[in-house]
Amino acid sequence: MTDALTRTTARTAAGTTLAEGLELFRKMNLIRRFEERAARLRAAGFIPGFLHPCSGQEAVAVGVSAALRKDDVLTSNHRGHGHLLGRGADPARMYAELFARSTGCNAGKGGSLHMIDADLGFLGANGIVGGGIPLATGAALQLKRRGSEAVAVTYFGDGASNEGAFHESLNLAALWKLPVLFVCENNLYGEFTRQSEHMVLDNVADRAAAYGLPGVVVDGNDVLAVKKVAEEAADRARSGAGPTLIEAKTYRHKGHFEGDMARYRPKEEVEAWLKRDPLLLFPEVLRDELGATDAELDGVRESVETQLDRDIEWAKEQPHPTPEDALRHVYVDSHNGKALR
């Protein structure tokens, strides 16, 4: 590891307005409460299948999204609700998707692991570990060929950095100077296995050196630090200088999936990270550096609750897909781009 390739960015509110800070806070609260409510809804029988909550990792999704433009594109992983919400997706349609309703963002066919919103440039979450990495790399290649200034972003975990798709993608992206941000959310565990048991290096970002591209370590629980690093990486990509590997050190508050008791994690470790909850840290910055009042912060929290109350009730009232819907969105006429069914 060298200082030229790896660094940690300190938190600072310089250049951030109170309105911008409150919007970052709103999005982080929206993600947290979306996930907490989804867990209860699954327990109540409204959601089939697994959920992989991202509670604790909100600052990464919100910080990166705040650095992006409307024409940028993204891919995600199995823990992707926060990435989509950070990009500005409609929580109502996401709940409808979780409930397997026809008005969901994937018409009730994708569920938690495969949400897509093409209108937002969100090219999809992915149930395959590391599966979104080459997709974003390919999107970046197309963006470069078009002469676009847009960038591609891909989110993945520390475990995915052991996959061949990760290494092949970094190699080609560096070789062709593709405009892509590789964002590793290192929450210290690949499913149930601690990072130290599946890789020798302390930092995933150190792997960037092998491919001749910058590797940056950032406090993944500091939304402003993440935003700053992502802005710098995006500017670098837009200028034609190529990709950056960003490693955001963070921690998931819950187990690998909803229902995993996570007894493989030391109690002291969990307690230490809970004290560094991004939703506890950022209000201090908002108050101390940007002059936010407790009333303003409470107002943000209340607005999120009101929104999610409304969104969940709407989603519950939506229809399930019909048997005939199974054959929709399957075949496409390549000549005119229209669906055959």
N, C-alpha and C positions, 0 to 999 in steps of 0.2 A: 504493500500500500504506500502511495506517495501523496504528499500534500497537493500536488498538481492535479491528481485525479480524484481525491476524496476529501471532502470537507464537511463540516457541520455548520449550518447557518443559524445564528442566534435570532430569537424572536424580536421583532421590532414592529411598531405600529406606524413608523414613518411612512408618509405618503398614502395612508389609509384614512378615509373620512369616517365619521361616526355612522353615516348612513350605510356605507359599504361594510363596515364592521358588523352592524346589526343584521345586514342581509346574510353575511357569512354565518353569524350566530343562528339566524332563523333556519338556514339550510341544515346546519349540524343538528339542531333540535328536531327538525322535520325527519331526518334520517333516523335518529335515535328513537323517537316516538313511533315512527312507522314500524320499525323492527320490533319494539316492545309490544305494540298492539298486534302485530302479525303473529307473534308467539302465542298470545292469548287466544286469538282467533283460530289458530291451528289446534290448540288444546280444546276449543269448543266445537271442533269438527267442521269449520268452514273451509279449511285449506287442506287439500290432499298432498301427500308427498313430503319431502324434506324441506327444511329451511336452514340456511347457513347465515346466521345473523352477523352483521358487521359492526355491532355496538362496540364502541371504543375506537373505531378506526375512521370516524366521520371526518376528521380534519384533513385526511389525505384526499378523499373524494372532493370535498368542498374546496380545498386549497388549489388542487390541480385544475378543477373546472373553472375557477375564478380567473385562471391565467389564459384561458382558451378563447377563441373566436367562434362565431356561429358556424363558419364553414369547416371547422376542424372535425375530425372523426375519431371515434373511440371504440375499443373492444374491452370486454370485461371477463370476469371469471365466475365461479360458482357463488362467490360472496359479493354479488354485484348490485344489490338493491341501492346501496348508497351511491354507487357510481352513476346510476341512472337518475336518481333524485338530485344529485349534485349537478347534473347536466341540465336539470330543469324539467324533468318528466312529470306527468300528471299522476299524483298518488292515487287518484280515484281509479284510473285505468290500470294502474299496477295492482291495486287490490282486486279489481275485477279479474285480472289475469291469475292472481293467486287463487281466487275462488273458482277458477275454470269457467268463466262466463264469456259469452261471445263478444262482448264489448271490451274485453281486456286488450292490452297493447299487442298481444299476439293472438287475438281472437280465441283465447282460452286454450290454446294448443301448446304454449311454451312453458307455462308455469314459472316457478321461481328461477330455475337454472338457465332459461333461454329467452329472457326478455330482450326485445329489440324496439328501437324507436328511430326509424330512418330519418324522420323529419328533424331530429336533433343530431343527426350524424352518429347516432349510437348504433353501431353495427352488430351488437349482440353480446350478451353474456354467454358463457360457455361452460358446460359441465365437464369437459375434458381438461385436466390439469395442463396448463400451458397452451391450450388450444387456441386462445385468442391472440397469442403473440405473433405467429406467422400471418394471421389474417390482417393485423394492423400493419405488419411489415409490407405485405402485398398492397394494402391500401396506400401506404406511403409511396410505394413505387409508382402507383398510378397517379397520385397527386403530383409527383415530380415530373412524370411524363407529360402531364397536362400543362405544366408550367404554373401550377397553382402555388400560392403562398400558404396554403393550409397545411396543418400538421396532423399526424395520426398519433394517438395515445393508446397504450395498452396497459391494463392493470393485471397484476399477477402476484402470487405469494412467494415466499422464500423457497417452498418446496418445488415450485415450477422452475426455478433457476437450475435445477438438476436435470431438467428434461432436454432432450436433443433439440426440440423446437426452439428453445431459448437460445442455445448456442449457435444454431444455424441462422437464426434470425439476426442476432447481433452481428455475426460475421458478414452477412450480406448487406445489412443496413450500413455498417461501417464502410464496407468496400465501395458501395454505391452512393454513400453520403445521403441516405434517405432521411426525410423529415419526420422522424418518429421519436417519441418519448417512451422509453421502457420504464414503467413505474412499478417497482417492487414494494408491496406492502409487507414488510417483514414483521409479522406478529410473533415470531420466535418458534412457531410450530407449523410443521407440515402435517396436516391432519392431527394425529396424536403423537407425532415424533418431534422432539425438541431439535432446533437447528443444529446444535452442537453434535447431535447423533446422526445427522445426515449430510453434513459438510464440514470440512476442516476450517475454512475461513470464517472469521468473525463477521465480515461484511460482504454481502452479496455484491455490493458496488465494486469490490476489488476485482471481480471477474471482468469488468469492462476493459481493464488494461490489456488483457490478452487479445482484444480486438481493436485496440487503438482508438478507443472512444472514451469520453469523460465518464467517470463514475462518481456520483455525488451522494453522500449520506446526509440525511436531514431528519430532524425531530418530527416524526410523523404525527405527534399529538399537538403540534404547534401549527395552526392553520395558516398563519401569516408567513412562517418560515417555508412551509410547503409551497405556498403561492409564489413566493419570491424565487425559489429554485425552479419551479415549473415555468415561470415567466422567462427566466434566463435561458432555460433549455429550449423553450419554444422559439425565442428570438434567434438562438443559434441555428435551430433547424430551418427557420424561415429564411435565414441569410444564405443557406446552401452549405453550411458547415457540417451538417449531418446529425446523427442521433446522440442522445444522452441516456445513460442508465441512472435512474434516480432510485435510491433505496430509502424508503421512509420507515424509520423504526417506530413501531406502534404495537398495539396489543389488543386482541379481541377479549372482551369482557366475559364472553360465554364460551361454551365448548365449540367443537368443530361444527356441530349441527345442533339444532334445537332438540333438547333431550339428552345431549351428551353432558354428563356431570363433570367432566374434565378433572377427574381425580388424579390424573397424571401430572398436574401442575402443582408446584409447591404453594402452600397457603401464603407464605411470606412474599412470594413473587407476585401473586395475584393482588394482595393488599397494597404492595408498593406501586403497582401499575394503576390501580384504581384511584390512588391519590393523584395520579397524573392524567386523570380523565380530561380530554379536551374540552368537555362541557363544564368543567370546573376551572380550568386554566384560562380559557378565553374570556369569560366574564371579568376576570381580574384586569386583563388588558383593556377591555372596553371601558371599565370604570376608571382605572388609574391613568391610562394614556389617552383615551378618547373622550372622557367625560360622560360616559353613559350613566344614567340613573337606574336605581333598582326598579323603578316603575317602568322604565323603557324595556328593561330585560324581562320583567314579568309580562309585559304586554306582548313581547315576541313569543314567549312560551304559551300564553293564552291563545294567541292567534293560531298557533300550530295545532293546539288541541281542538279548536273550533273547526279548522279546516279538515282535520282527520275524522272528526265526528261526521261531518257532512259527506266526506269521500267514502267512508265505510258504509254508511247507510245507502248511498247511491249504488255502490258495488253489489251490495246484498240484493238489491232489487233487479239486477240485470239478469237476462235469460241465459240459460246454458246453451251450448251449441246443439244443433240438431244432428241426427245421424247423417243427413246429407252434407253437413258441413265438413265431414271427414275428408271429402274429396275436393274441397276448395283449397286454394293456395298450394296445390301439389304440382300441377302441370302448367307450363308457360309456353305460349307460342313464340318461338324465338324470332319469327319474322316481323311481328308487329308489337311484341312486348305485352300483349294482352293475355290474361289468364284464360285458359280453355274452359274452365268451369267457374 
